[in-house]
Amino acid sequence: RESTDSTVMLGGLSRLAHGLWECGECGLVDERGFDDDHWVRQAHRVRDERVRRPSQSKFRVVAVVVYERGDGTVSHVIGHNDEAACLKNSICAERAAFVQLCMLPQSACSRVTAVYIASDAAEPITPGALCREFMMSSPLTSTDTRIVMEGGGRRLDLRLAGLYPHASPYIRLTAEEQAAAGRRLGPAVRPFPAAHEQQAWEGAVAAAQRDARPLHAIGYGACVVFEDGSDARAWQWKALEYSCSLDAVCLLAPALAARRDGGVEPRVLCLADQHGVCHAPHATARAILVEHGYGDVRVLVHDSDGHAHTPTAAELLPTAPTAFDAFLACGGGAGEA
């Protein structure tokens, strides 16, 4: 690259055009001088230049993930959403960007400083539940990682912890570490005082024993207790390709719908592992519960110290994505029958 200022600064970094810095030893470009406005424009530019839209929704989303190298210099990767005919086999922009970071040497990426999101909506849209969970799971993020969304000239600047509250106590652990954490935390978890909460917890733990396929150290069961005192139970169905697994809470959907059709609403829901630890529903279940009208149901949760909490499903997915009109305007939705 041709430098606009040949003065060597910051111990070997040379100033380049557009506020960039280049390392004289390795040639890596440092982007630490760029502000939010630059990264938001970058996200919109990439979105505008994308001609081939996602095949099903036609709704474009771009995520620019800015990260810091071990030496303090800054760079970025870009991801965009794409879709398959089977909706479940689609990928969002944030995850598409984050998986690129896995290819970098550890010294080349020490932490993510911010994620910038732009879409076809004329308003800022927040990440979906799966992206929130995936970003929270990354060892490169923290609860304070900034998530910046822009659309229609309006901007939201939130923190990751605020987008994905009550993350699993196992959120950043390996399979082996999860097993150890479950054995440690299980005997220490606090009970839930109400009889219907105890019923849900016992039912979920019993169901978790059915999730015994040895593809992962943790098994999950779910139990929902209804207003009339009855309950329904399900357990995770693990698949060799992990993302093909069936979520325990989502497997309760037919029971939830059938009881609602009969005028009976859920009172409390529990997702627990075989050690007795209660987890807030995972990302897919959070989205399903909120989008299908079960946001008011109480959920049993244990934190990393074993303390008990009972948030609603809606509280587990704050500022949920709401760009349905923009989604449909791009050509997504049912279309012609």
C-alpha positions in Angstrom: 0.0 0.0 0.0 1.1 3.5 -0.6 1.4 5.6 2.5 0.0 9.1 2.7 2.3 9.8 5.7 5.7 8.0 5.7 6.3 8.8 9.4 6.7 5.5 11.3 4.6 5.8 14.5 3.5 3.6 17.4 6.5 1.3 17.3 6.5 0.3 13.7 3.0 1.3 12.5 2.8 3.5 9.4 -0.1 5.7 8.7 -2.0 4.8 5.5 -4.9 6.3 3.6 -8.4 6.4 5.2 -7.1 6.2 8.8 -5.5 2.8 8.5 -2.2 1.8 10.0 0.2 -0.8 8.6 2.7 -2.9 10.5 6.2 -2.6 8.8 7.1 -6.1 10.0 4.1 -8.2 9.0 2.1 -6.0 6.7 -1.1 -6.4 8.8 -3.4 -3.4 8.6 -4.6 -1.8 11.8 -8.1 -0.4 11.8 -8.2 1.0 15.3 -8.9 4.5 14.2 -12.3 3.8 12.7 -15.4 4.9 14.7 -19.0 3.5 14.8 -20.0 5.6 11.8 -17.4 4.0 9.6 -18.4 0.4 10.6 -22.1 1.1 10.1 -21.4 2.5 6.6 -19.3 -0.5 5.9 -22.2 -2.9 6.9 -24.7 -1.0 4.7 -22.3 -0.8 1.8 -21.8 -4.6 1.8 -25.6 -5.1 2.1 -26.3 -2.8 -0.8 -23.7 -4.5 -3.0 -25.1 -8.0 -2.3 -27.1 -8.8 -5.5 -28.0 -12.4 -4.7 -30.5 -12.3 -1.8 -31.3 -15.2 0.6 -33.4 -17.6 -1.4 -36.4 -17.8 0.9 -36.9 -14.5 2.7 -35.0 -12.2 0.3 -34.2 -10.3 3.5 -30.5 -9.2 3.6 -28.6 -8.9 6.9 -24.9 -8.1 7.2 -22.7 -8.3 10.4 -19.3 -6.6 10.7 -17.4 -8.1 13.6 -14.5 -5.9 14.8 -11.8 -7.7 16.8 -8.6 -6.9 18.5 -5.4 -8.8 17.8 -3.0 -9.9 20.5 -0.8 -6.8 19.9 -3.7 -4.4 20.3 -4.2 -3.7 16.6 -7.7 -4.0 15.1 -9.3 -5.8 12.1 -12.7 -7.1 11.1 -14.6 -9.9 9.3 -17.9 -9.7 7.6 -20.8 -12.2 7.5 -24.2 -12.2 5.8 -27.2 -14.4 6.2 -28.2 -17.2 3.8 -31.0 -19.7 3.6 -31.8 -23.2 2.4 -35.2 -24.5 1.3 -35.5 -26.1 4.7 -35.8 -23.1 7.0 -34.0 -24.7 9.9 -30.9 -25.1 7.7 -30.3 -21.4 7.4 -27.5 -19.3 8.8 -27.5 -15.7 10.1 -25.0 -13.0 9.5 -23.5 -12.9 12.9 -22.7 -16.6 13.1 -21.4 -16.5 9.5 -18.9 -13.8 10.6 -18.0 -15.5 13.9 -17.1 -18.8 12.4 -14.4 -17.0 10.4 -12.7 -16.0 13.6 -12.1 -19.7 14.4 -9.7 -19.9 11.4 -7.4 -17.2 12.9 -4.4 -18.1 15.1 -5.1 -17.3 18.8 -2.6 -14.5 18.7 -4.4 -12.9 15.7 -7.7 -12.5 17.5 -7.8 -11.9 21.3 -11.3 -10.4 21.7 -14.3 -9.1 19.8 -14.7 -5.4 20.5 -18.0 -4.8 18.7 -20.5 -6.2 16.2 -22.2 -3.9 13.7 -25.5 -5.1 12.1 -27.4 -3.6 9.1 -30.4 -5.0 7.2 -33.0 -4.2 4.7 -35.3 -3.0 7.4 -35.9 0.7 7.8 -35.2 0.4 11.5 -32.5 -1.2 13.7 -33.0 -4.9 14.1 -31.6 -6.9 17.0 -29.9 -10.2 16.5 -32.1 -13.3 16.6 -31.9 -15.7 19.5 -29.5 -18.1 17.8 -27.0 -15.4 17.1 -27.3 -14.0 20.6 -26.6 -17.5 22.1 -23.7 -18.2 19.7 -22.0 -14.9 20.4 -22.5 -15.4 24.1 -20.9 -18.8 23.7 -17.8 -17.4 22.1 -14.6 -17.1 24.2 -13.9 -13.9 22.3 -16.8 -12.0 23.7 -17.8 -10.9 27.1 -21.1 -9.9 28.6 -20.1 -6.3 27.9 -19.4 -6.8 24.2 -21.1 -4.0 22.2 -23.8 -4.9 19.6 -24.5 -1.9 17.4 -27.6 -2.0 15.0 -28.5 0.7 12.5 -31.4 1.2 10.2 -33.4 4.1 8.8 -31.0 6.5 10.3 -31.6 5.2 13.9 -29.1 3.4 15.9 -29.2 1.0 18.9 -26.1 0.3 21.0 -26.6 -2.6 23.4 -24.5 -5.0 25.4 -24.5 -8.7 24.8 -25.6 -9.5 28.4 -28.7 -7.4 27.9 -29.6 -9.3 24.7 -29.2 -12.8 26.2 -30.0 -12.8 29.9 -29.8 -16.0 32.1 -27.4 -17.7 29.8 -26.7 -21.3 30.7 -24.1 -21.8 33.5 -22.3 -24.0 31.0 -22.3 -21.3 28.2 -18.5 -21.2 27.5 -17.5 -24.6 28.7 -16.2 -27.6 26.8 -18.2 -30.9 27.0 -15.8 -32.2 29.6 -16.1 -29.0 31.6 -19.9 -29.1 31.4 -19.9 -32.6 32.8 -17.7 -31.5 35.7 -19.8 -28.3 36.3 -23.0 -30.4 36.4 -21.6 -32.8 38.9 -20.5 -29.9 41.1 -23.5 -27.6 40.7 -26.2 -30.3 40.8 -26.0 -31.0 44.6 -25.8 -27.2 45.3 -28.8 -25.9 43.4 -31.5 -24.1 45.4 -35.0 -25.6 45.4 -38.1 -23.8 44.1 -40.6 -23.3 46.8 -44.0 -23.7 45.1 -45.5 -27.1 44.6 -46.1 -26.6 40.8 -42.5 -25.4 40.4 -41.3 -28.6 42.2 -43.5 -30.6 39.9 -42.0 -29.0 36.8 -38.4 -29.5 38.1 -38.9 -33.1 39.0 -40.6 -33.8 35.7 -37.8 -32.2 33.7 -35.0 -34.0 35.6 -36.9 -37.3 35.0 -37.2 -36.6 31.3 -33.5 -35.7 31.1 -32.6 -39.3 31.9 -34.2 -40.3 28.6 -31.7 -38.1 26.7 -29.0 -40.7 27.1 -27.5 -41.0 23.6 -23.8 -40.7 24.3 -23.1 -37.9 21.8 -22.6 -35.3 24.5 -22.1 -35.2 28.2 -25.2 -33.3 29.0 -28.8 -34.5 28.6 -31.8 -32.2 28.8 -35.4 -32.8 29.7 -38.3 -30.3 29.8 -41.6 -30.2 31.7 -44.5 -27.8 31.5 -47.1 -27.6 34.2 -50.5 -26.3 33.2 -53.1 -24.3 35.2 -55.1 -27.5 35.9 -52.2 -29.3 37.5 -51.4 -31.6 34.6 -48.0 -31.6 32.9 -46.3 -32.6 29.7 -42.7 -33.8 29.3 -40.1 -34.1 26.6 -36.4 -34.7 26.2 -33.7 -33.6 23.8 -33.2 -35.9 20.8 -29.4 -35.7 20.0 -28.2 -36.1 16.5 -24.7 -36.9 15.3 -24.7 -33.6 13.5 -25.4 -31.5 16.5 -27.5 -28.8 14.8 -29.9 -31.5 13.7 -30.8 -32.3 17.3 -34.3 -31.6 18.6 -34.7 -29.2 21.5 -36.5 -30.5 24.5 -38.6 -27.4 25.1 -39.6 -27.1 21.4 -40.8 -30.7 21.5 -43.4 -29.5 24.0 -45.0 -27.2 21.3 -47.8 -29.7 20.3 -48.8 -30.1 24.0 -48.8 -26.4 24.5 -50.9 -25.8 21.5 -53.4 -28.6 22.2 -54.0 -27.4 25.8 -54.4 -23.8 24.7 -57.0 -25.0 22.1 -58.8 -26.5 25.1 -58.6 -23.3 27.1 -55.8 -24.4 29.5 -52.7 -22.2 29.7 -49.2 -23.2 30.9 -48.3 -22.1 34.4 -44.5 -22.8 34.6 -41.9 -24.5 32.4 -38.6 -26.1 33.3 -35.6 -27.2 31.2 -33.2 -29.3 33.4 -30.2 -31.5 32.8 -29.6 -34.9 34.4 -27.8 -33.3 37.3 -30.8 -31.3 38.3 -29.6 -27.9 37.1 -32.3 -25.8 35.6 -31.4 -23.9 32.5 -33.3 -21.1 30.8 -34.6 -22.4 27.4 -32.0 -22.4 24.7 -32.1 -20.0 21.8 -34.6 -21.8 19.6 -37.1 -22.4 22.4 -36.8 -18.7 23.5 -37.8 -17.6 20.0 -40.6 -20.1 19.7 -42.1 -19.3 23.0 -42.0 -15.5 22.5 -43.1 -15.5 18.8 -46.0 -17.9 19.4 -47.6 -16.2 22.3 -46.1 -17.9 25.4 -43.9 -15.0 26.5 -45.8 -14.7 29.9 -45.0 -18.3 31.0 -42.7 -18.5 34.0 -39.4 -20.4 33.6 -37.3 -22.1 36.2 -33.6 -21.1 36.1 -30.5 -21.8 38.2 -27.5 -19.4 37.9 -23.8 -20.4 38.1 -24.0 -20.3 41.9 -27.1 -22.5 42.1 -29.5 -19.7 43.0 -33.1 -20.0 41.7 -34.8 -17.5 39.4 -38.2 -17.5 37.7 -38.1 -15.0 34.7 -40.8 -15.0 32.1 -40.0 -16.3 28.6 -40.3 -12.8 27.2 -37.7 -11.6 29.7 -35.3 -14.1 28.3 -35.5 -12.5 24.8 -35.5 -8.7 25.4 -35.8 -6.4 22.5 -36.8 -9.3 20.3 -36.5 -8.8 16.5 -39.7 -7.1 15.2 -39.0 -6.4 11.6 -41.8 -8.6 10.3 -43.2 -6.0 7.9 -39.7 -5.4 6.4 -39.3 -9.2 6.1 -42.5 -9.6 4.2 -41.9 -6.6 2.0 -38.7 -8.3 0.8 -40.6 -11.3 -0.4 -40.5 -13.5 2.6 -43.5 -15.2 4.2 -46.1 -17.5 2.8 -46.3 -16.2 -0.7 -48.9 -17.7 -3.0 -50.6 -21.0 -1.9 
